[in-house]
Amino acid sequence: QSTQEFHEDLFPDCTGTLPATGAQAWWAGDSQQVGRVSLHPARRSTETFSSPVIACTQLQAADASSTDADADRSVSTGLRGARQGGSGYSSPSSLASPGSAATSLSASTGPSSGFASSPSQKSLQSILGPSSRFRHTQGRVLHRDTHLTNLRGLSLTTPGECDGFCANHQRVALPLLSAGGQIAVLELSKPGRLPDAAMPTIQNGVAVADLSWDPFDPRRLAVAGEDAKIRLWRIPEGGLRETLREPEAVLRGHTEKIYSIRFHPMASDLLVSSSYDTTVRIWELSAGREVLCLQGHTDQIFSLAWSPDGKQLATVSKDSRLRLYEPRRSPQPQQEGPGPEGGRGARLVWVCGGDYLLVSGFDRRILLYRAQALPEGPLSVLGLDVAPSTLLPFYDEDTGVVFLTGKGDTRVFLYEVTPEPPYFLECNSFTSSEPHKGFVFLPKTACEVREVEFA
């Protein structure tokens, strides 16, 4: 296999950037899915630049002769940091995951791995248990020329469940420490050292609790403030040239500080927010109004996530409960189940095509639930050897790999999540030379597929 080949199994068509429907049509029952785009270089309409700033992952296929049926694909990942960093690697240790005996000896099998297994490998696998075809993934920090450096006055006070900053394929937004809730907006197409002089910023007016780019409009930034309001900002074409003081719109309705906001994955102009007032509200942005208030929470809501098809919404809260809503059917939860213990924080993501929910708590544990059977509790619990903090999860639906790290950690854990036991297959983790303060992935279209980079 040469690295020039396109690996269909690693790069299925990915989600495009055009909304499938509008907010009103979605409420009326439209469930169309966002169109998919090919990552094949010959079928790409435009070349995308390889963004330097944020964590990315690169996967390299091993050279293997076609006769070598039991060769194993070597996969490598490159995490690109927003600052200079080293590239230490650590091997999978079975100790970190009591439920799985993943080791680097066991065979990579399965129709999509591109290789058949020899009988000796199969017997080895029966002894050691299954292993991930991504277990040799390797992280890589790109050259300093691709980074944005001299970032100063960053705010490290966003809530533990907030990613800390946000990025799309054009730009990155970073909360600053200065008064008035300032936000820096930097163009990814202009890497290098930032000037020492003050730069134009967004003056949000109040401290930032969470922020998110509109997936269907790369110039629209939603910012949740500590004053219970959500402000929508429009970035001028080409980036910020002067300080922005007037938001495009302000959404009012929550009565206490907002905790997190998430755009709908399918419909344009739909945003959901959760607040210390124990409500989850869904907003129609074109009309600038709240359309639904979800009920049923009795304590602070740590995290919320839309299902991949956009039909359901899952939440995890301080009362140690997971809840599943179908907002178009009812403002009350459809299901409830036991969540992670302890009221220090939690995050959740949908995995395995939306059939499962992965929840990371503050207690160093990852829990996996069947989404339609929350009352039964977690199917699997994975313990990680990390300092207590809320692990930020990112899931790549094309490969089934979840990336996990905590703010202040130097290590990113990788696991392939499968819908059958042992559920978690350990891959190489990535270790950077400095603690990271935030963790964001770019859209799949930013991947350099010629380098076999998958996230």
Secondary structure, DSSP 4 states (H G I P E B T S, - for coil): --TTS--TTT---EE-SS-SEEHHHHHTT--PPPPEE---GGG-SSPPP---SSB--B--PPP--TT-TT--------PPPSS----EEE---GGG-TT----TTS---SGGGS-PPPHHHHHHHHHH----TTTT-B--PPPGGGSEE---SB---S-TTS-SSEE-SSEEEEEBSSTTTEEEEEETTS-EEPPSS---EEE-SS-EEEEEEETTEEEEEEEEETTSEEEEEEPPTTS-SS-B-S-SEEEE--SS-EEEEEE-SSEETEEEEEETTS-EEEEETTTTEEEEEE----S-EEEEEE-TTSS-EEEEETTTEEEEE-TTT-SS-SEEEE--SSSS-EEEEEEGGGTEEEEEESSSEEEEEEGGGGGG--SEEEE----SSPEEEEEETTTTEEEEEETT-SEEEEEEE-SSTT-EEE--EEE-SS--S---B--GGGS-GGGT---
